[in-house]
Amino acid sequence: MSDRIHVVTAAEVFPAPPSMLSLVLGNLWREKAVRIGGALVVLVILAALLAPAVAWLLGHGPTDQFRDTAMDEMGLPIGPSLAFPLGADGNGRDVFVRTLYGARISLLVGIPATTVAMIIGTAIGLVSGFFAGRVDRIISQAIDVALSFPFVVTALSLLSLNRGGTGEPIIPPVLVVILIIALFSWTYFARLTRGLVLAMRTSPMVEAARTIGASRRRIILLEILPNILPVVFVYWAVQLPANIIAEATLSFLGVGIQAPMPSWGNMIAEAQRTSLYQDQPWFLAGPGLALFLAVAAFNTLSAGLRNVLDPHHRT
């Protein structure tokens, strides 16, 4: 039998290092806040996705009224039961089903509004920070002017204009709320991006790109933007719960998502307006605890993402 010579390859002596993606995912998994926040976020998303299935199983739509079965002899809503897990509201509607559908509204408004604000603010911040000088001064003054408007008062004024001659909304309320929240959120992304770009525009990496004759567009899109995106994405997760609260605030004031469409804000407003929550706390507990859980989930997740992805905020 002939002897075989085993040739040792370089890959056996020097194994390939783990990829950047695997390193980032490993660091994210080791961060406790990411695991806890991620689990809570998944719970909120599942609640929103499974809302139609739960409504079908219970036989209760989010706007259906069951005055015969959900109200007692005195005309008051019944408490939690197998048919109505969180009881009913003053109109005989299932509080549990409406709370699940409220999660859909919060995500439907919060995620697009935050994403639109991130895109607009990042683009403006890139221009302001990279070109500096007069361009930066003009954009910075425009940002200061935009920040000077009070959110609630301005939102109330803008939403009141969305009424036709018959009192019906001209544009769907969900779309209007998304645009208004994005209108007030882009400034924070613009300021963040501007500061990051100002710090990078004189870095050796950017100077080297200028030396080899790279265009401004190439420097912005290929050298600066990829390096600031992790921080921008972290701030997206930070801003999202604030925008969810903004939607709930507008709906609570009666100018956001209008009843009978369920929103955590208008459900809390209805509970406060009828005062039923004083004797029947489940009326308020459903939307109140759901709003708290959603905000806590995204805040916890964003804190973990910041610890891993943003080197300036490591704990």
C-alpha positions in Angstrom: 0.0 0.0 0.0 1.5 3.3 -1.0 1.8 6.1 1.4 -0.2 9.2 0.7 1.1 12.6 1.4 -1.4 15.0 2.9 -0.9 18.5 1.8 -1.8 21.1 4.4 -3.6 24.0 2.9 -3.6 27.6 4.0 -7.2 27.3 4.9 -6.4 24.6 7.5 -3.6 26.6 9.0 -5.3 30.0 8.9 -9.1 29.5 9.1 -11.2 32.2 7.5 -12.2 34.9 10.0 -15.9 35.3 10.7 -17.8 37.7 8.4 -18.8 41.1 9.6 -22.5 40.1 9.5 -21.9 37.1 11.7 -19.9 39.3 14.2 -22.7 41.9 14.3 -25.4 39.2 14.8 -23.4 37.6 17.5 -22.9 40.8 19.4 -26.6 41.6 19.0 -27.6 38.2 20.4 -25.2 38.6 23.4 -26.9 42.0 24.2 -29.6 41.3 26.8 -31.6 44.4 25.9 -31.8 43.3 22.3 -33.1 39.8 23.3 -35.7 41.2 25.6 -36.8 44.1 23.4 -36.8 41.9 20.3 -39.0 39.3 22.0 -41.5 42.1 23.0 -41.4 43.6 19.6 -42.2 40.2 18.0 -45.1 39.9 20.5 -46.5 43.3 19.4 -46.1 42.4 15.7 -47.7 39.0 16.2 -50.7 40.7 17.9 -51.1 43.0 15.0 -50.8 40.2 12.4 -53.1 37.8 14.2 -55.8 40.3 15.0 -58.0 39.2 12.1 -57.6 35.5 13.1 -58.5 36.3 16.7 -61.6 38.3 15.5 -62.7 35.3 13.4 -62.2 32.9 16.2 -64.2 35.0 18.7 -66.8 36.0 16.0 -66.3 39.7 16.9 -65.1 42.3 14.4 -63.3 45.4 15.6 -66.4 47.6 14.9 -69.2 45.1 15.6 -71.6 46.0 18.4 -73.1 43.3 20.6 -75.5 45.1 22.8 -77.6 42.0 23.5 -74.7 39.9 24.7 -72.1 42.4 25.8 -74.4 44.7 27.9 -76.2 43.8 31.1 -79.7 44.8 32.1 -78.6 48.2 33.2 -77.0 48.9 29.8 -73.5 48.6 31.2 -70.8 46.6 29.4 -70.0 43.2 30.8 -66.6 42.3 32.3 -64.0 39.8 31.1 -65.4 36.5 30.1 -64.5 33.6 27.7 -66.5 35.3 24.9 -65.1 38.8 25.7 -61.5 38.3 27.2 -61.2 42.0 28.1 -64.9 42.8 28.4 -66.8 45.2 26.2 -66.8 49.0 25.8 -69.8 51.3 26.1 -71.0 50.4 22.7 -70.9 46.6 23.2 -67.6 46.1 21.2 -65.0 43.6 22.1 -62.1 45.5 23.9 -59.6 42.7 23.3 -60.2 42.5 19.5 -60.1 46.3 19.3 -56.9 46.4 21.2 -55.2 43.9 18.8 -56.4 46.0 15.8 -55.1 49.1 17.6 -51.6 47.5 17.3 -52.1 47.3 13.5 -52.9 51.1 13.4 -49.9 52.0 15.6 -47.5 50.1 13.4 -49.2 51.2 10.2 -48.7 54.8 11.2 -45.5 54.6 13.2 -43.2 52.6 10.9 -44.0 54.5 7.6 -43.9 57.9 9.4 -40.5 57.2 11.0 -39.1 55.7 7.8 -40.2 58.7 5.7 -38.7 61.1 8.3 -35.5 59.1 8.3 -35.1 59.3 4.5 -35.9 63.0 4.3 -33.8 64.0 7.3 -30.8 61.8 6.3 -30.8 63.3 2.8 -31.0 66.9 4.1 -28.4 66.2 6.8 -26.0 64.8 4.2 -26.2 67.9 2.1 -25.9 70.2 5.1 -22.9 68.5 6.7 -21.0 67.8 3.5 -21.2 71.2 1.8 -21.1 73.2 5.1 -20.7 77.0 4.8 -23.7 78.9 3.5 -25.6 75.8 2.6 -25.2 74.5 6.2 -26.3 77.8 7.7 -29.4 78.0 5.5 -30.5 74.4 6.3 -29.7 74.8 10.0 -31.9 77.8 10.2 -34.7 76.0 8.4 -34.4 73.1 10.9 -34.6 75.6 13.8 -37.7 77.2 12.3 -39.3 73.7 11.9 -38.5 72.8 15.5 -40.0 76.0 16.8 -43.6 74.9 15.8 -45.4 73.1 18.7 -46.4 69.7 17.6 -49.9 69.4 19.1 -51.1 72.9 18.1 -49.7 72.7 14.6 -51.0 69.1 14.1 -54.5 70.2 15.2 -54.5 73.1 12.8 -53.3 70.9 9.9 -55.8 68.1 10.6 -58.7 70.6 10.9 -58.0 71.6 7.3 -58.6 68.0 6.1 -62.4 68.5 6.1 -64.7 68.8 3.1 -67.9 70.7 2.9 -69.8 67.8 4.4 -67.3 67.4 7.2 -65.9 64.2 5.8 -62.1 64.0 5.5 -60.6 64.9 2.1 -57.5 62.6 2.5 -57.6 59.4 4.5 -56.9 60.2 8.2 -54.2 57.5 8.4 -52.2 59.1 5.6 -52.6 62.6 7.0 -51.4 61.4 10.4 -48.3 59.7 8.8 -47.4 62.9 6.9 -47.8 65.1 9.9 -45.7 62.9 12.2 -43.0 62.6 9.5 -43.1 66.4 9.0 -42.2 66.9 12.7 -39.7 64.0 12.9 -37.3 64.6 10.0 -35.6 67.5 11.8 -34.1 65.1 14.4 -32.6 62.8 11.7 -31.3 65.9 9.9 -29.5 67.2 12.9 -28.1 63.8 13.8 -26.8 63.2 10.2 -25.4 66.7 9.9 -23.3 66.2 13.0 -22.0 62.8 11.8 -21.1 64.1 8.4 -19.4 67.2 9.7 -17.2 64.9 11.8 -16.4 62.6 8.8 -15.9 65.2 6.0 -12.3 65.9 7.1 -11.5 62.3 7.9 -8.5 60.6 6.2 -10.9 58.3 4.4 -12.8 61.2 2.7 -9.5 63.1 2.1 -8.1 60.0 0.3 -11.2 59.8 -1.9 -10.8 63.4 -2.8 -7.2 62.9 -3.6 -7.9 60.2 -6.2 -10.5 62.4 -7.8 -13.7 60.9 -6.5 -16.8 63.0 -7.2 -18.9 64.5 -4.5 -21.7 62.1 -5.2 -19.4 59.1 -4.9 -17.9 60.4 -1.6 -21.4 61.0 -0.1 -23.0 57.7 -1.3 -20.1 55.3 -1.0 -17.8 56.7 1.6 -19.9 58.7 4.1 -23.4 57.2 3.9 -22.5 53.5 4.6 -20.5 54.6 7.7 -23.3 56.6 9.3 -26.2 54.3 8.4 -25.8 52.1 11.6 -26.2 55.1 13.8 -29.2 56.4 11.7 -30.9 53.0 11.9 -30.4 53.0 15.7 -32.0 56.4 15.9 -34.9 55.1 13.7 -35.6 52.5 16.5 -35.3 55.3 19.1 -37.8 57.6 17.2 -40.4 54.9 16.4 -41.9 54.7 19.9 -42.1 58.5 20.1 -44.0 58.5 16.9 -46.4 55.7 18.2 -47.1 57.9 21.2 -47.6 60.9 18.8 -50.3 58.9 16.9 -52.0 57.9 20.1 -51.9 61.6 21.3 -53.6 62.8 18.1 -56.2 60.1 18.3 -56.8 60.8 22.0 -57.5 64.4 21.1 -60.0 63.3 18.5 -58.1 64.5 15.4 -56.1 61.4 14.5 -57.6 58.0 13.8 -61.4 58.4 14.1 -63.8 56.0 15.7 -65.1 53.4 15.0 -61.7 52.5 13.6 -59.8 51.2 16.7 -56.7 53.1 17.9 -55.2 52.9 21.3 -55.5 56.7 21.5 -59.2 56.9 20.7 -59.9 53.9 22.9 -58.3 55.5 25.9 -60.2 58.8 25.1 -63.5 56.9 25.0 -62.8 55.3 28.3 -61.9 58.6 29.8 -64.9 60.4 28.3 -67.5 57.8 29.5 -65.8 57.4 32.9 -66.6 53.7 32.7 -63.0 52.8 33.6 -63.7 53.9 37.2 -65.9 50.9 37.8 -64.7 48.7 34.9 -60.9 49.2 34.7 -60.5 46.6 31.9 -62.0 49.1 29.6 -58.9 51.3 30.0 -56.4 48.5 30.8 -56.5 46.9 27.3 -55.3 49.9 25.2 -53.3 51.4 28.0 -51.2 48.4 28.8 -50.8 47.7 25.0 -49.5 51.2 24.4 -47.1 50.8 27.3 -45.9 47.4 26.1 -45.3 48.6 22.6 -43.4 51.7 23.6 -41.3 49.7 26.2 -40.6 47.1 23.6 -39.1 49.4 21.0 -37.3 51.5 23.7 -35.6 48.4 25.1 -34.7 47.2 21.6 -33.3 50.6 20.6 -31.2 50.8 23.7 -29.7 47.4 22.9 -29.1 48.3 19.3 -27.4 51.5 20.5 -25.1 49.6 22.8 -24.0 47.3 19.9 -24.0 49.5 16.8 -23.3 53.0 18.1 -19.8 53.3 19.5 -20.5 56.7 21.0 -23.2 55.3 23.3 -21.8 52.0 24.5 -22.7 51.2 28.1 
